[in-house]
Amino acid sequence: MAYEAIHRFARISPQKARLLANLIRGQFADEALEILKYQPQRGARLLEKVLRSALANAEDRRASNLKNLMVVDVRVDGGPMFRRMRPKARGMASVVKRRMSHIRVALE
């Protein structure tokens, strides 16, 4: 049975968060928390929160072995984008896309 948690509309680009998601995929949950704890990136804090939430969901639904839970699925999908205008030369403007992502962690 999979226990999962989702953080929708996280204010980080999916490309940056996927680098950290690849580090913890397939690890035990406590090892994944240790890995994320020592990563300097801001996305590590977001993934750590989602992983802790998935562990809390497993505990709430009375999982038998909390020590043996593995991170079986970590998905970072693109969310909506804020579009901002940035002034350029000769009165023109360019679009800056502020990206968001949906982070999903599943334990089994």
N, C-alpha and C positions, 0 to 999 in steps of 0.2 A: 504494500500500500504506500503510495507516495504522499508525502506531506509537502505542501508548497506555500510560498509566500510571494507576493508581487508588489513591486514598487512602481507605480505608474507615474508618468510625467516627471521623471527624475531630470534635474537640470544639468545633465552631462551628455556629451555626444556619445552615441553608441560605439563609435570607433575607439574612444578612450576607455570605455567601460569593458569592452570585449577583451582587451588585452589582459585585464585582471580576471575576467571570467574564465579565460583559458587556463589560468594558473590553478584554479580550485576545482575544475571539473574532474570528477573521478576520485577525489580525495575523501577521506573520512571527515565528518563535519567539524570535529575538534581540531584536526590538522589544518583544515581550510581556514578556520578562525585564526590560528596561529600564523599562517602564511599572510593573511590579510592584515594582521595587526602590525606587521613590520614593513608593510609597503608604504612608501611616502605619498602616493597619489591620493587625490581627493576621492576618486571613484572607489578606492578600497574601503573607505568609511561607509559609503552607500551600500556596497555589496555586503559588508559586515553586518549592517543593520538588517538587511533582507534575510541573510543567513540566520541571524539570531531570531528573527521573527518566524522563520520556518521551523527552527528548533522548538520555539515556544508553541507553535501549532501542533507539533508532534507530541510534545508533553501534554498539551491540553486534550488531545485526542487519545491519550493514554497509550503511546507507543511502547512496545515491550522492551526494546533495547535502544536506549538513547545513546549509548556509547558506540554502537555499531552502525549508526546511520551514515550513509554515504551521500555525497552530492552527485546525483545521477544526471541532473539536467540544469544547466545555467544558460538562460537565453537573455540576450540583450537586443531588443528590437527597437527600431526607430519609432519615435513618437512625432507629435506635431512640431512645427518650427515657428519661432517668432521671426518675422522678417523686419529688419531695420534698414534704414537708408543711411549711407555714409557718403558725405560730400566728396566729390572728386574734382579734378581740374576742369576748367572751362565751363563751370556751372552744371556739370553732370553729376550723377549720383550712382552708386553701386549698391547692390543688395547684400546685406550681411545676414546670414541665417544662423539664428541661435537655436541649436538643436536640443531636443529632449529625447529621452529613451524610456522604455518600459523594461524593467529588470525582473526576471522570474527565476526563482531558485526552487528546485525540487529535491527532496531528500527521500531515500528509500532504505 
